[in-house]
Amino acid sequence: MWLVFLGFHLVGITGYNLLLRRSLLQKADPLTLATLMQTAVAVPLIFVMAFKPINLAAYDAKTLIYASGAIALAVVFNITSVKALQYLEASVYSVLFNLRIIITTILGIIFVGEKLIPLQILGGLLIFLAVVSVRQKGSRQLTTLGLRWGIAAAIVISFLAAIEKILIRDVGYMQYAPLVMITSALVMWAMLAFRQQRLELRSFATYEFSLMMVLRAVSAYGIQLALVVGTAVSLSVYISSLSVILIVLLGIVLLGERNYLKQKIIATGLATIGLTVILIAHSAH
């Protein structure tokens, strides 16, 4: 069953990244897109709350601080990931986003006391080589801007994942997820409402945007359900990261991302090998 859930996740993460990039190429508003993506994750949890209401008594001062941090990080992640795809090709961003594996490993060593495995160093170096070798056509200034947003997204999701682990351990998934995900969506809608720009939602009322939101939800809940039924975190992260292969290939076919093709294929290969080495390192320990 976990393989089915991870399959759904892989389809979801690949599809919504490609559609998000295409929407941004068509000059869709980044903040509105980011808000819709978070809303897609939040809406199913509203129905879940009808059967499992949030119990704030499950939180103490410490976990409330963590929850507040998770809400802020969720908002920032949605914005940084969309901004990165505004300037980076989907294939380039998918390679860059694998930096989260290195950052998560470092956070685990610093804050959780996890042991550093030599194979993890090798895998991290291969992923880093993949990141520095990938290229795209266009203005160097815009590419640099995209790289900054992409690195920021990788850092933010790494910290968010670390806080999520603490909250799930201390208050449970059903208390953590609705509070954080729904509140994050509400914060983003408030940001849209109060910014000095007219909110135009009619342009987003299309089949493509609806499909994008469905794929975003499928991506999020596919991996979460896989973890619930017992999939190892290392395996779920590995399979999720393999979306880089699909995104690069489909980016070439659907988005015409054919420039620097050799470098992209090399970067994808290095990232895949690096991810596999890290998975082997986790499996051996």
N, C-alpha and C positions, 0 to 999 in steps of 0.2 A: 504493500500500500504506500509506503514512504517513497518508493520509486515513482509512483503515479503522481504524488504531490510535487515531487521535485521536477518531474516532467512538466507539470502545469506551470511551476515557477519559472522554468527555463524558457518556455514559450512566452510567458508574461513579460519577463524582464527584457527579452530580446525585442518583442513586438513594441512595447511602449517606448523603449529607447529610440527605436527607428522612427516611430510615428512622432515622437517628441521632437527629434531633430528635424524632420520634414516640416512640422508645424512652425518651428522657429525660423526655418529658411523662408517660410511664407509670411514672416514678420508678425507672428502671433505674439501677444503680450506675455513676457516671461513670468511676471508675478501672478497673472491670472492662471497661466498654465500650472505653475507650481502649486497654487491654491487648489486647483481642480485635482491634481495628483494626490494631494493630501486628503482631500474630500473623498476621493475614491476609496482610500484605505479606511476612513472614518465611518462612512455610511453603514457598512455591514455591522459595525460594533454598536450602532444605535439600536438595531433590532436585537442584538445579543443582550443589551442592557434591560430589555423587557423581561428577560428570564433570569438575568444575573445582574442586579443593580450594583452600582459602585458603592462600596462601604468604606467611607473615609476613616472609620474607626480602625481599619486595618493598617493605617499609616501612623507612624510616629513622626517627630520633628525631622529626624534624619532622612527617612524615606520620602517625606514631603519635599525636602530640598532636592533629593535625587529626581523625584518626579518633575519638579519645576525645571531642573536642568535638562531632563529628557524632552520636555515640551519645547524649550528654547532650541535645543539641538535639532529636533525634528523640523522645526520651522526653518532654521538656517540650512539644514541639509537639502530640503526641497528647493530652496532658492538657489543655493550654490550649484546644485546638479543641473538645474535648468539653465542657469547662466553659463555654465561650462559648455553645455550643448548648443548654446547660442553662438559660440565662437569656434567650437571644435567639431570635427566630423564625428559621427557616432562611433566609427571604428577606432579613432584616436582616443576618444574619451573612454571607451570600454577597456583599452589597454591601460590607460592612465589610472583608471579607477581601481585596478588591482593593487595599487599602492596601499590600499586599506589592509591588505593581508600583512604587509610589513609593519605598518603602524600598529595594528591590533596585536601582533606578536610582541612588539616593544612595550606596549601598554600592559600586556599580561606579565611580562618580566618585571616591570617597575612596580605595578600596583597589586598584582596578585601573587607575585613570587614564583611564577612559572619558570621552569628550567630552560635555558637556551640550548637547543639541540643543534649540533654542527650542520646537519642537513637543512635546518631552517635557514641558516646563514647562506648556504649555497642557493636555496630556492629564492630567498630574498634578493640575492645578487642577480639572479637570472631575470626576475621580475623588474628590477631596477634597470638592467640592460635593455629590457623590452621597452620600458618607458622612454629612455633616452634615445632609442634608435628609431622610434616611430616618427613619421613626418606627415604633413598635409600641405596642400596647395593654399596659397593666399598670403595676406599681409602678415609679416612677422609680428607686428604690434598686436594684431587681433589674436593671433595664435598664442602669443605670450599671455595675453589677458585670459584666454580660455584655459591655458595651463594653470594659471593661478587659481581660477575658480574651480578647476578640476581637482587640484591638490587640496584646496580647502574642503571640497566635498568629501574626499577620501579621509581627511583628518576628522571631520565632523562625524561621519558615519562610524568611524572607529571608536570615538568617545561615546557616541550614542549606544553602540553595541555593548560597550563595557558597562554603562549605566543600566541598560536593559537587563543584563545578566543579574545585576544586584537586585533590581526591583522584582524580577520574576522569582528570584530566590527568597526574597524577604516578604513580599505581599502576594505573589502568585500572578500568573499571566492574566487571569480574568479580572483582577483588580487593577493591574498595571495598564493593559492595552486600551480599554475604553477611555480611561481618564486622560492618558497622554495623547492618544491619537485624535480623539474628538476635540479636546481642548486646543491642540495644535492647529486643527482645521479652523476652529473658531477664531483663533488669533490671526490666522492668515486672511480670513474673510474680513476681519476688523481692519487689517492693514490695507486691504483693497478699498474698503469703504471710506477710509479717512485720508487716503493719499490725494494729491491734487491732480486727479485725472479721472475723466468720466469712465464709469464702468460699463463696458459694452459686452454683454454676455450672449447676445443674439448670434454673433459670429461664431460662437463656440457650440451652438446647438446643431451640430452635424453628426453624421454617422461616424466619421473618423475620430472626432473628439470623444464620442461615447465609447467607441471601441478602445481608445487609449485609456480611458478611466477603468474600463473592465479589465484590461490587461494589467494595469497598475495594481488593482486589487488582487487579481490572480497571482501576480508575482509575489506580493506581500504575504498572502495567506497560504500560498503553495508551500513556501519554505517554512512558515510557522507551523503548519499542520504536519509537515514532515518531521519537524523536531518534536512535536507533541507525541507522535506515534513511535518515537525512539531512534530516529536517525542521529548519528553522531554529528556534532557541530562541524568537525573538520571535514566530513564527507559532504555535508550540505553546502558549506562555503566553497568547497572544491567544485561541485557540480554547478553552483550558481556562477562561479567565476568563469566556467567554460563557456558561458554565454558570449565571451569575447570572440570565440571562433565563429559562432553564428552571426554575430553583429558585423564582424568584418566581412564575411562572405555576402550577407544580405545587403550590407551597405554598398558593396560594389555593384550588386545587381539592381537594387531598388533605388538607391540614392546617387548612383554614379560616382562613388568615392573610389575612383580608379587611379588617382595620382599617387606617386610614390608607392606603387603596388608591392614592389619587392621588399621595401622597408617594412610595410605593414605585415606582410606574410612572415618575415623574419621575426618581427616584434611579437606577433601572435604565437609563433612557435616557441620563442623564448619564454613568454608568459605561461604557456601551457606546460612546458617542461618544469618551470619553476614551481608552479602550483602543484604538479604531480610530485615533485621532490618533497614539498612541504607536507603533502598528504601522507607520503610514505613515512616521513619523520614522525608525524602524529600517530600513525598506525603502529609504528615500532615501539612507541612508549605509551 
